[in-house]
């Protein structure tokens, strides 16, 4: 088992590329939410998440 979370890149049933972030315990903790036409597009999506998440803040939304 890996010591950290892992990004998995795969093709879905619609033949689109997607990614998911899998925690050490095997649970999916994030996914691309959209399909990409190329593997490179999915890889760019991963890099975007890595860059954005490093400095992301937590925003608490009001309860209804």
mmCIF file as gemmi writes it, N, C-alpha and C atoms, coordinates in Angstrom:
data_model
loop_
_atom_site.group_PDB
_atom_site.id
_atom_site.type_symbol
_atom_site.label_atom_id
_atom_site.label_alt_id
_atom_site.label_comp_id
_atom_site.label_asym_id
_atom_site.label_entity_id
_atom_site.label_seq_id
_atom_site.pdbx_PDB_ins_code
_atom_site.Cartn_x
_atom_site.Cartn_y
_atom_site.Cartn_z
_atom_site.occupancy
_atom_site.B_iso_or_equiv
_atom_site.pdbx_formal_charge
_atom_site.auth_seq_id
_atom_site.auth_asym_id
_atom_site.pdbx_PDB_model_num
ATOM 1 N N . UNK Axp A 1 ? 0.841 -1.185 0 1 0 ? 1 A 1
ATOM 2 C CA . UNK Axp A 1 ? 0 0 0 1 0 ? 1 A 1
ATOM 3 C C . UNK Axp A 1 ? 0.886 1.249 0 1 0 ? 1 A 1
ATOM 4 N N . UNK Axp A 2 ? 0.481 2.213 -0.778 1 0 ? 2 A 1
ATOM 5 C CA . UNK Axp A 2 ? 1.242 3.453 -0.896 1 0 ? 2 A 1
ATOM 6 C C . UNK Axp A 2 ? 1.188 4.244 0.409 1 0 ? 2 A 1
ATOM 7 N N . UNK Axp A 3 ? 2.198 5.061 0.637 1 0 ? 3 A 1
ATOM 8 C CA . UNK Axp A 3 ? 2.237 5.915 1.82 1 0 ? 3 A 1
ATOM 9 C C . UNK Axp A 3 ? 1.452 7.199 1.642 1 0 ? 3 A 1
ATOM 10 N N . UNK Axp A 4 ? 0.953 7.449 0.446 1 0 ? 4 A 1
ATOM 11 C CA . UNK Axp A 4 ? 0.2 8.667 0.19 1 0 ? 4 A 1
ATOM 12 C C . UNK Axp A 4 ? -0.938 8.366 -0.775 1 0 ? 4 A 1
ATOM 13 N N . UNK Axp A 5 ? -1.781 9.351 -0.978 1 0 ? 5 A 1
ATOM 14 C CA . UNK Axp A 5 ? -2.866 9.209 -1.942 1 0 ? 5 A 1
ATOM 15 C C . UNK Axp A 5 ? -2.286 9.077 -3.347 1 0 ? 5 A 1
ATOM 16 N N . UNK Axp A 6 ? -3.065 8.493 -4.241 1 0 ? 6 A 1
ATOM 17 C CA . UNK Axp A 6 ? -2.613 8.238 -5.606 1 0 ? 6 A 1
ATOM 18 C C . UNK Axp A 6 ? -3.655 8.723 -6.602 1 0 ? 6 A 1
ATOM 19 N N . UNK Axp A 7 ? -3.204 9.388 -7.651 1 0 ? 7 A 1
ATOM 20 C CA . UNK Axp A 7 ? -4.088 9.72 -8.756 1 0 ? 7 A 1
ATOM 21 C C . UNK Axp A 7 ? -4.108 8.542 -9.721 1 0 ? 7 A 1
ATOM 22 N N . UNK Axp A 8 ? -5.306 8.082 -10.07 1 0 ? 8 A 1
ATOM 23 C CA . UNK Axp A 8 ? -5.466 7.034 -11.077 1 0 ? 8 A 1
ATOM 24 C C . UNK Axp A 8 ? -6.068 7.661 -12.326 1 0 ? 8 A 1
ATOM 25 N N . UNK Axp A 9 ? -5.521 7.344 -13.478 1 0 ? 9 A 1
ATOM 26 C CA . UNK Axp A 9 ? -6.017 7.84 -14.76 1 0 ? 9 A 1
ATOM 27 C C . UNK Axp A 9 ? -6.541 6.637 -15.529 1 0 ? 9 A 1
ATOM 28 N N . UNK Axp A 10 ? -7.75 6.775 -16.093 1 0 ? 10 A 1
ATOM 29 C CA . UNK Axp A 10 ? -8.374 5.629 -16.761 1 0 ? 10 A 1
ATOM 30 C C . UNK Axp A 10 ? -9.369 6.096 -17.818 1 0 ? 10 A 1
ATOM 31 N N . UNK Axp A 11 ? -9.743 5.175 -18.692 1 0 ? 11 A 1
ATOM 32 C CA . UNK Axp A 11 ? -10.799 5.417 -19.682 1 0 ? 11 A 1
ATOM 33 C C . UNK Axp A 11 ? -12.109 4.869 -19.139 1 0 ? 11 A 1
ATOM 34 N N . UNK Axp A 12 ? -13.176 5.64 -19.317 1 0 ? 12 A 1
ATOM 35 C CA . UNK Axp A 12 ? -14.483 5.19 -18.854 1 0 ? 12 A 1
ATOM 36 C C . UNK Axp A 12 ? -15.23 4.459 -19.97 1 0 ? 12 A 1
ATOM 37 N N . UNK Axp A 13 ? -16.453 4.066 -19.697 1 0 ? 13 A 1
ATOM 38 C CA . UNK Axp A 13 ? -17.245 3.31 -20.679 1 0 ? 13 A 1
ATOM 39 C C . UNK Axp A 13 ? -17.572 4.118 -21.926 1 0 ? 13 A 1
ATOM 40 N N . UNK Axp A 14 ? -17.565 5.442 -21.796 1 0 ? 14 A 1
ATOM 41 C CA . UNK Axp A 14 ? -17.829 6.325 -22.94 1 0 ? 14 A 1
ATOM 42 C C . UNK Axp A 14 ? -16.548 6.63 -23.711 1 0 ? 14 A 1
ATOM 43 N N . UNK Axp A 15 ? -15.454 5.946 -23.356 1 0 ? 15 A 1
ATOM 44 C CA . UNK Axp A 15 ? -14.146 6.109 -23.997 1 0 ? 15 A 1
ATOM 45 C C . UNK Axp A 15 ? -13.545 7.491 -23.752 1 0 ? 15 A 1
ATOM 46 N N . UNK Axp A 16 ? -13.9 8.09 -22.613 1 0 ? 16 A 1
ATOM 47 C CA . UNK Axp A 16 ? -13.305 9.362 -22.212 1 0 ? 16 A 1
ATOM 48 C C . UNK Axp A 16 ? -12.302 9.102 -21.093 1 0 ? 16 A 1
ATOM 49 N N . UNK Axp A 17 ? -11.303 9.97 -20.998 1 0 ? 17 A 1
ATOM 50 C CA . UNK Axp A 17 ? -10.283 9.851 -19.955 1 0 ? 17 A 1
ATOM 51 C C . UNK Axp A 17 ? -10.758 10.558 -18.702 1 0 ? 17 A 1
ATOM 52 N N . UNK Axp A 18 ? -10.521 9.943 -17.563 1 0 ? 18 A 1
ATOM 53 C CA . UNK Axp A 18 ? -10.89 10.511 -16.268 1 0 ? 18 A 1
ATOM 54 C C . UNK Axp A 18 ? -9.77 10.258 -15.268 1 0 ? 18 A 1
ATOM 55 N N . UNK Axp A 19 ? -9.824 10.967 -14.157 1 0 ? 19 A 1
ATOM 56 C CA . UNK Axp A 19 ? -8.895 10.7 -13.06 1 0 ? 19 A 1
ATOM 57 C C . UNK Axp A 19 ? -9.681 10.612 -11.768 1 0 ? 19 A 1
ATOM 58 N N . UNK Axp A 20 ? -9.089 9.931 -10.801 1 0 ? 20 A 1
ATOM 59 C CA . UNK Axp A 20 ? -9.641 9.892 -9.449 1 0 ? 20 A 1
ATOM 60 C C . UNK Axp A 20 ? -8.473 9.88 -8.473 1 0 ? 20 A 1
ATOM 61 N N . UNK Axp A 21 ? -8.705 10.474 -7.327 1 0 ? 21 A 1
ATOM 62 C CA . UNK Axp A 21 ? -7.709 10.518 -6.263 1 0 ? 21 A 1
ATOM 63 C C . UNK Axp A 21 ? -8.121 9.493 -5.215 1 0 ? 21 A 1
ATOM 64 N N . UNK Axp A 22 ? -7.237 8.53 -4.969 1 0 ? 22 A 1
ATOM 65 C CA . UNK Axp A 22 ? -7.543 7.418 -4.074 1 0 ? 22 A 1
ATOM 66 C C . UNK Axp A 22 ? -6.672 7.531 -2.82 1 0 ? 22 A 1
ATOM 67 N N . UNK Axp A 23 ? -7.323 7.502 -1.66 1 0 ? 23 A 1
ATOM 68 C CA . UNK Axp A 23 ? -6.612 7.572 -0.381 1 0 ? 23 A 1
ATOM 69 C C . UNK Axp A 23 ? -5.872 6.269 -0.111 1 0 ? 23 A 1
ATOM 70 N N . UNK Axp A 24 ? -5.003 6.299 0.877 1 0 ? 24 A 1
ATOM 71 C CA . UNK Axp A 24 ? -4.229 5.103 1.252 1 0 ? 24 A 1
ATOM 72 C C . UNK Axp A 24 ? -5.121 3.906 1.556 1 0 ? 24 A 1
ATOM 73 N N . UNK Axp A 25 ? -6.311 4.165 2.103 1 0 ? 25 A 1
ATOM 74 C CA . UNK Axp A 25 ? -7.207 3.068 2.468 1 0 ? 25 A 1
ATOM 75 C C . UNK Axp A 25 ? -8.026 2.545 1.288 1 0 ? 25 A 1
ATOM 76 N N . UNK Axp A 26 ? -7.776 3.094 0.096 1 0 ? 26 A 1
ATOM 77 C CA . UNK Axp A 26 ? -8.457 2.628 -1.108 1 0 ? 26 A 1
ATOM 78 C C . UNK Axp A 26 ? -9.731 3.369 -1.455 1 0 ? 26 A 1
ATOM 79 N N . UNK Axp A 27 ? -10.131 4.288 -0.62 1 0 ? 27 A 1
ATOM 80 C CA . UNK Axp A 27 ? -11.359 5.042 -0.893 1 0 ? 27 A 1
ATOM 81 C C . UNK Axp A 27 ? -11.088 6.197 -1.849 1 0 ? 27 A 1
ATOM 82 N N . UNK Axp A 28 ? -12.026 6.416 -2.744 1 0 ? 28 A 1
ATOM 83 C CA . UNK Axp A 28 ? -11.937 7.542 -3.675 1 0 ? 28 A 1
ATOM 84 C C . UNK Axp A 28 ? -12.312 8.812 -2.912 1 0 ? 28 A 1
ATOM 85 N N . UNK Axp A 29 ? -11.41 9.791 -2.923 1 0 ? 29 A 1
ATOM 86 C CA . UNK Axp A 29 ? -11.667 11.033 -2.19 1 0 ? 29 A 1
ATOM 87 C C . UNK Axp A 29 ? -11.917 12.22 -3.122 1 0 ? 29 A 1
ATOM 88 N N . UNK Axp A 30 ? -11.659 12.058 -4.411 1 0 ? 30 A 1
ATOM 89 C CA . UNK Axp A 30 ? -11.96 13.096 -5.402 1 0 ? 30 A 1
ATOM 90 C C . UNK Axp A 30 ? -11.942 12.457 -6.78 1 0 ? 30 A 1
ATOM 91 N N . UNK Axp A 31 ? -12.672 13.08 -7.705 1 0 ? 31 A 1
ATOM 92 C CA . UNK Axp A 31 ? -12.61 12.611 -9.092 1 0 ? 31 A 1
ATOM 93 C C . UNK Axp A 31 ? -12.729 13.786 -10.044 1 0 ? 31 A 1
ATOM 94 N N . UNK Axp A 32 ? -12.467 13.509 -11.308 1 0 ? 32 A 1
ATOM 95 C CA . UNK Axp A 32 ? -12.409 14.578 -12.306 1 0 ? 32 A 1
ATOM 96 C C . UNK Axp A 32 ? -13.752 15.264 -12.519 1 0 ? 32 A 1
ATOM 97 N N . UNK Axp A 33 ? -14.842 14.564 -12.303 1 0 ? 33 A 1
ATOM 98 C CA . UNK Axp A 33 ? -16.146 15.175 -12.494 1 0 ? 33 A 1
ATOM 99 C C . UNK Axp A 33 ? -16.52 15.386 -13.946 1 0 ? 33 A 1
ATOM 100 N N . UNK Axp A 34 ? -15.59 15.192 -14.837 1 0 ? 34 A 1
ATOM 101 C CA . UNK Axp A 34 ? -15.837 15.322 -16.27 1 0 ? 34 A 1
ATOM 102 C C . UNK Axp A 34 ? -14.895 14.395 -17.012 1 0 ? 34 A 1
ATOM 103 N N . UNK Axp A 35 ? -15.279 14.039 -18.23 1 0 ? 35 A 1
ATOM 104 C CA . UNK Axp A 35 ? -14.411 13.232 -19.071 1 0 ? 35 A 1
ATOM 105 C C . UNK Axp A 35 ? -13.566 14.122 -19.97 1 0 ? 35 A 1
ATOM 106 N N . UNK Axp A 36 ? -12.388 13.64 -20.305 1 0 ? 36 A 1
ATOM 107 C CA . UNK Axp A 36 ? -11.472 14.357 -21.192 1 0 ? 36 A 1
ATOM 108 C C . UNK Axp A 36 ? -11.311 13.558 -22.479 1 0 ? 36 A 1
ATOM 109 N N . UNK Axp A 37 ? -11.082 14.249 -23.578 1 0 ? 37 A 1
ATOM 110 C CA . UNK Axp A 37 ? -10.918 13.564 -24.862 1 0 ? 37 A 1
ATOM 111 C C . UNK Axp A 37 ? -9.549 12.933 -25.015 1 0 ? 37 A 1
ATOM 112 N N . UNK Axp A 38 ? -8.592 13.357 -24.185 1 0 ? 38 A 1
ATOM 113 C CA . UNK Axp A 38 ? -7.24 12.795 -24.281 1 0 ? 38 A 1
ATOM 114 C C . UNK Axp A 38 ? -6.682 12.512 -22.887 1 0 ? 38 A 1
ATOM 115 N N . UNK Axp A 39 ? -5.735 11.599 -22.832 1 0 ? 39 A 1
ATOM 116 C CA . UNK Axp A 39 ? -5.053 11.304 -21.571 1 0 ? 39 A 1
ATOM 117 C C . UNK Axp A 39 ? -4.316 12.542 -21.085 1 0 ? 39 A 1
ATOM 118 N N . UNK Axp A 40 ? -3.737 13.298 -22.016 1 0 ? 40 A 1
ATOM 119 C CA . UNK Axp A 40 ? -3.017 14.517 -21.65 1 0 ? 40 A 1
ATOM 120 C C . UNK Axp A 40 ? -3.956 15.532 -20.994 1 0 ? 40 A 1
ATOM 121 N N . UNK Axp A 41 ? -5.199 15.597 -21.468 1 0 ? 41 A 1
ATOM 122 C CA . UNK Axp A 41 ? -6.177 16.492 -20.85 1 0 ? 41 A 1
ATOM 123 C C . UNK Axp A 41 ? -6.443 16.112 -19.402 1 0 ? 41 A 1
ATOM 124 N N . UNK Axp A 42 ? -6.584 14.815 -19.143 1 0 ? 42 A 1
ATOM 125 C CA . UNK Axp A 42 ? -6.782 14.338 -17.771 1 0 ? 42 A 1
ATOM 126 C C . UNK Axp A 42 ? -5.561 14.656 -16.92 1 0 ? 42 A 1
ATOM 127 N N . UNK Axp A 43 ? -4.373 14.476 -17.479 1 0 ? 43 A 1
ATOM 128 C CA . UNK Axp A 43 ? -3.139 14.786 -16.749 1 0 ? 43 A 1
ATOM 129 C C . UNK Axp A 43 ? -3.052 16.273 -16.424 1 0 ? 43 A 1
ATOM 130 N N . UNK Axp A 44 ? -3.481 17.125 -17.356 1 0 ? 44 A 1
ATOM 131 C CA . UNK Axp A 44 ? -3.499 18.57 -17.09 1 0 ? 44 A 1
ATOM 132 C C . UNK Axp A 44 ? -4.489 18.895 -15.972 1 0 ? 44 A 1
ATOM 133 N N . UNK Axp A 45 ? -5.616 18.182 -15.949 1 0 ? 45 A 1
ATOM 134 C CA . UNK Axp A 45 ? -6.586 18.368 -14.872 1 0 ? 45 A 1
ATOM 135 C C . UNK Axp A 45 ? -5.987 18.033 -13.516 1 0 ? 45 A 1
ATOM 136 N N . UNK Axp A 46 ? -5.232 16.944 -13.454 1 0 ? 46 A 1
ATOM 137 C CA . UNK Axp A 46 ? -4.556 16.555 -12.21 1 0 ? 46 A 1
ATOM 138 C C . UNK Axp A 46 ? -3.581 17.646 -11.779 1 0 ? 46 A 1
ATOM 139 N N . UNK Axp A 47 ? -2.78 18.131 -12.7 1 0 ? 47 A 1
ATOM 140 C CA . UNK Axp A 47 ? -1.806 19.179 -12.368 1 0 ? 47 A 1
ATOM 141 C C . UNK Axp A 47 ? -2.502 20.438 -11.879 1 0 ? 47 A 1
ATOM 142 N N . UNK Axp A 48 ? -3.647 20.764 -12.468 1 0 ? 48 A 1
ATOM 143 C CA . UNK Axp A 48 ? -4.406 21.933 -12.037 1 0 ? 48 A 1
ATOM 144 C C . UNK Axp A 48 ? -4.892 21.766 -10.601 1 0 ? 48 A 1
ATOM 145 N N . UNK Axp A 49 ? -5.384 20.585 -10.271 1 0 ? 49 A 1
ATOM 146 C CA . UNK Axp A 49 ? -5.835 20.32 -8.901 1 0 ? 49 A 1
ATOM 147 C C . UNK Axp A 49 ? -4.666 20.413 -7.93 1 0 ? 49 A 1
ATOM 148 N N . UNK Axp A 50 ? -3.54 19.831 -8.298 1 0 ? 50 A 1
ATOM 149 C CA . UNK Axp A 50 ? -2.365 19.878 -7.415 1 0 ? 50 A 1
ATOM 150 C C . UNK Axp A 50 ? -1.943 21.317 -7.133 1 0 ? 50 A 1
ATOM 151 N N . UNK Axp A 51 ? -1.914 22.154 -8.174 1 0 ? 51 A 1
ATOM 152 C CA . UNK Axp A 51 ? -1.521 23.557 -7.998 1 0 ? 51 A 1
ATOM 153 C C . UNK Axp A 51 ? -2.541 24.311 -7.144 1 0 ? 51 A 1
ATOM 154 N N . UNK Axp A 52 ? -3.807 24.13 -7.456 1 0 ? 52 A 1
ATOM 155 C CA . UNK Axp A 52 ? -4.865 24.88 -6.772 1 0 ? 52 A 1
ATOM 156 C C . UNK Axp A 52 ? -5.038 24.45 -5.326 1 0 ? 52 A 1
ATOM 157 N N . UNK Axp A 53 ? -4.939 23.165 -5.053 1 0 ? 53 A 1
ATOM 158 C CA . UNK Axp A 53 ? -5.196 22.651 -3.703 1 0 ? 53 A 1
ATOM 159 C C . UNK Axp A 53 ? -4.104 23.043 -2.721 1 0 ? 53 A 1
ATOM 160 N N . UNK Axp A 54 ? -2.911 23.266 -3.211 1 0 ? 54 A 1
ATOM 161 C CA . UNK Axp A 54 ? -1.792 23.584 -2.316 1 0 ? 54 A 1
ATOM 162 C C . UNK Axp A 54 ? -2.064 24.838 -1.492 1 0 ? 54 A 1
ATOM 163 N N . UNK Axp A 55 ? -2.744 25.808 -2.067 1 0 ? 55 A 1
ATOM 164 C CA . UNK Axp A 55 ? -3.023 27.067 -1.378 1 0 ? 55 A 1
ATOM 165 C C . UNK Axp A 55 ? -4.515 27.284 -1.121 1 0 ? 55 A 1
ATOM 166 N N . UNK Axp A 56 ? -5.313 26.253 -1.288 1 0 ? 56 A 1
ATOM 167 C CA . UNK Axp A 56 ? -6.762 26.398 -1.139 1 0 ? 56 A 1
ATOM 168 C C . UNK Axp A 56 ? -7.135 26.677 0.312 1 0 ? 56 A 1
ATOM 169 N N . UNK Axp A 57 ? -8.15 27.484 0.475 1 0 ? 57 A 1
ATOM 170 C CA . UNK Axp A 57 ? -8.681 27.759 1.806 1 0 ? 57 A 1
ATOM 171 C C . UNK Axp A 57 ? -9.968 26.955 1.993 1 0 ? 57 A 1
ATOM 172 N N . UNK Axp A 58 ? -10.426 26.881 3.22 1 0 ? 58 A 1
ATOM 173 C CA . UNK Axp A 58 ? -11.692 26.214 3.526 1 0 ? 58 A 1
ATOM 174 C C . UNK Axp A 58 ? -12.745 27.289 3.7 1 0 ? 58 A 1
ATOM 175 N N . UNK Axp A 59 ? -13.852 27.149 3.001 1 0 ? 59 A 1
ATOM 176 C CA . UNK Axp A 59 ? -14.95 28.104 3.104 1 0 ? 59 A 1
ATOM 177 C C . UNK Axp A 59 ? -16.162 27.374 3.66 1 0 ? 59 A 1
ATOM 178 N N . UNK Axp A 60 ? -16.694 27.876 4.763 1 0 ? 60 A 1
ATOM 179 C CA . UNK Axp A 60 ? -17.866 27.273 5.388 1 0 ? 60 A 1
ATOM 180 C C . UNK Axp A 60 ? -19.113 27.993 4.891 1 0 ? 60 A 1
ATOM 181 N N . UNK Axp A 61 ? -20.013 27.244 4.295 1 0 ? 61 A 1
ATOM 182 C CA . UNK Axp A 61 ? -21.243 27.804 3.76 1 0 ? 61 A 1
ATOM 183 C C . UNK Axp A 61 ? -22.32 27.81 4.839 1 0 ? 61 A 1
ATOM 184 N N . UNK Axp A 62 ? -23.246 28.767 4.756 1 0 ? 62 A 1
ATOM 185 C CA . UNK Axp A 62 ? -24.303 28.814 5.768 1 0 ? 62 A 1
ATOM 186 C C . UNK Axp A 62 ? -25.205 27.581 5.67 1 0 ? 62 A 1
ATOM 187 N N . UNK Axp A 63 ? -25.702 27.16 6.815 1 0 ? 63 A 1
ATOM 188 C CA . UNK Axp A 63 ? -26.63 26.031 6.84 1 0 ? 63 A 1
ATOM 189 C C . UNK Axp A 63 ? -28.02 26.531 6.512 1 0 ? 63 A 1
ATOM 190 N N . UNK Axp A 64 ? -28.782 25.705 5.858 1 0 ? 64 A 1
ATOM 191 C CA . UNK Axp A 64 ? -30.17 26.081 5.519 1 0 ? 64 A 1
ATOM 192 C C . UNK Axp A 64 ? -31.086 25.929 6.701 1 0 ? 64 A 1
